Amino acid sequence: MGLWNLSVQSVDSSSIQEISEEYVNSLGIEIDVPIEYRFVRYLHDNGYEAEAGETIVLGTFHVWNGTYYIDISVDLYKSEELESIVIHETKHMIVEYLRENKIINLNKYTEEIAQEKNYYYNSLFDSGVQLLKEQQKIEE
C-alpha cells in the first residue's frame, strides 16, 4: 500500500498513545524508536460518509526518517472502535520492529497478523515477540 494523502488533525492523540503503549507493555517488550501518534483525515476518503462498498481507511502505520507513525482516522476519535484499530496498527508497528531488529521478517504476513485471522501467523508473531523479549532481557 502506498502512502495515503492525509491531513493531520488538531485533536488530542493521547488516547492513541495510551492504547498502543498499553498493548506493547502487555507483551513485555519495548520499542526504542520515536513514535508519533496522530488523528488524521484521509483525503479522497469519505470516512463514515462513504457509500456502501466504498473503501474507507481507519488507520495506517508507516516509517519515515527513523520515526514510526500510527495514524488513525479522526472519525474514530472517542469511538468504540478506536481500541481495536489502534491495536491493529500497533501490530503492524511491532512486525516492522521485529524485522528491523533482525528477529524475524513477517512483513509478508503483516495484514493477516494485524487481523488475527490465522493461527499460524499469530503463532509466528507471538514467537517473534518472545524472541525479542529474550533479546531485550540479555541487553539489560
C-alpha positions as CSV (number, residue, x, y, z in Angstrom):
1,M,0.0,0.0,0.0
2,G,1.3,3.4,-0.9
3,L,1.2,6.4,1.4
4,W,-2.2,7.9,1.7
5,N,-2.7,11.6,1.3
6,L,-3.7,12.8,4.8
7,S,-4.2,15.9,6.8
8,V,-3.1,15.8,10.5
9,Q,-5.9,17.0,12.7
10,S,-5.6,19.2,15.8
11,V,-7.1,16.6,18.1
12,D,-5.6,15.3,21.3
13,S,-4.0,12.0,20.3
14,S,-3.1,10.8,23.8
15,S,-5.8,8.1,23.6
16,I,-4.0,6.5,20.6
17,Q,-0.7,6.6,22.5
18,E,-2.2,5.2,25.7
19,I,-3.8,2.3,23.9
20,S,-0.7,1.5,21.8
21,E,1.7,1.7,24.8
22,E,-0.6,-0.4,27.0
23,Y,-0.7,-3.1,24.3
24,V,3.1,-3.0,23.8
25,N,3.6,-3.2,27.6
26,S,1.2,-6.1,27.9
27,L,3.6,-8.0,25.6
28,G,6.5,-7.2,27.8
29,I,8.6,-5.6,25.1
30,E,10.0,-2.1,24.5
31,I,10.0,-0.2,21.2
32,D,13.0,2.2,21.3
33,V,12.1,4.1,18.2
34,P,10.4,7.5,18.2
35,I,6.7,7.1,17.6
36,E,4.2,9.7,16.5
37,Y,0.5,9.1,17.2
38,R,-1.9,11.2,15.2
39,F,-5.5,11.6,14.4
40,V,-5.8,12.4,10.7
41,R,-8.3,12.9,7.9
42,Y,-7.5,10.7,4.9
43,L,-8.0,12.8,1.8
44,H,-10.1,11.3,-1.0
45,D,-11.7,9.1,1.6
46,N,-15.3,9.8,2.7
47,G,-14.9,8.1,6.1
48,Y,-18.2,7.2,7.7
49,E,-20.0,9.2,5.0
50,A,-18.8,6.6,2.4
51,E,-21.3,4.8,0.1
52,A,-21.9,1.1,0.6
53,G,-19.0,-0.9,-0.9
54,E,-16.6,2.2,-0.9
55,T,-13.3,1.6,0.8
56,I,-12.5,3.7,3.8
57,V,-9.3,3.9,5.7
58,L,-9.5,3.8,9.5
59,G,-5.8,3.7,10.3
60,T,-2.3,3.3,8.9
61,F,1.2,2.6,10.1
62,H,4.4,3.8,8.3
63,V,8.0,4.6,8.9
64,W,9.6,7.8,7.8
65,N,13.0,9.2,8.6
66,G,13.5,6.8,11.5
67,T,10.2,7.6,13.2
68,Y,7.2,5.3,13.4
69,Y,3.8,6.8,12.7
70,I,0.5,5.4,13.8
71,D,-2.2,7.5,12.1
72,I,-5.9,7.0,13.0
73,S,-8.9,8.4,11.2
74,V,-10.4,11.3,13.2
75,D,-13.7,9.6,12.6
76,L,-12.7,7.2,15.4
77,Y,-12.0,9.9,18.0
78,K,-13.7,8.7,21.2
79,S,-15.4,5.8,19.4
80,E,-15.9,2.2,20.5
81,E,-13.8,1.0,17.5
82,L,-10.7,3.1,18.5
83,E,-9.0,0.5,20.6
84,S,-9.2,-2.3,18.1
85,I,-7.9,-0.1,15.2
86,V,-5.0,1.2,17.3
87,I,-4.0,-2.3,18.3
88,H,-4.3,-3.4,14.7
89,E,-1.9,-0.6,13.6
90,T,0.4,-1.3,16.7
91,K,0.7,-4.9,15.5
92,H,1.9,-3.6,12.1
93,M,4.5,-1.5,14.0
94,I,5.7,-4.5,16.0
95,V,6.1,-6.6,12.9
96,E,8.3,-3.8,11.4
97,Y,10.2,-3.5,14.7
98,L,10.9,-7.3,14.7
99,R,12.1,-7.1,11.1
100,E,14.4,-4.1,11.8
101,N,15.9,-5.8,14.8
102,K,16.6,-8.9,12.7
103,I,14.4,-11.1,14.9
104,I,12.0,-12.3,12.2
105,N,10.7,-10.9,8.9
106,L,6.9,-11.2,8.9
107,N,6.2,-8.3,6.6
108,K,4.6,-10.6,4.0
109,Y,2.0,-11.6,6.6
110,T,1.6,-8.3,8.5
111,E,-2.1,-7.8,7.5
112,E,-3.0,-11.3,8.5
113,I,-1.2,-10.8,11.8
114,A,-2.9,-7.5,12.5
115,Q,-6.3,-9.1,11.7
116,E,-5.6,-12.1,13.9
117,K,-7.3,-14.4,11.4
118,N,-4.6,-17.1,11.0
119,Y,-3.4,-19.3,13.9
120,Y,0.0,-20.0,12.2
121,Y,0.8,-16.3,11.6
122,N,-0.4,-15.4,15.1
123,S,2.0,-18.1,16.4
124,L,4.9,-16.7,14.4
125,F,4.1,-13.2,15.7
126,D,3.9,-14.5,19.3
127,S,7.2,-16.3,18.9
128,G,8.9,-13.2,17.4
129,V,7.7,-11.2,20.4
130,Q,9.0,-13.8,22.7
131,L,12.4,-13.8,21.0
132,L,12.5,-10.0,21.2
133,K,11.7,-10.2,24.9
134,E,14.6,-12.6,25.4
135,Q,17.0,-10.3,23.4
136,Q,15.9,-7.3,25.5
137,K,16.5,-9.2,28.7
138,I,20.0,-10.0,27.6
139,E,20.7,-6.4,26.7
140,E,19.7,-5.1,30.2
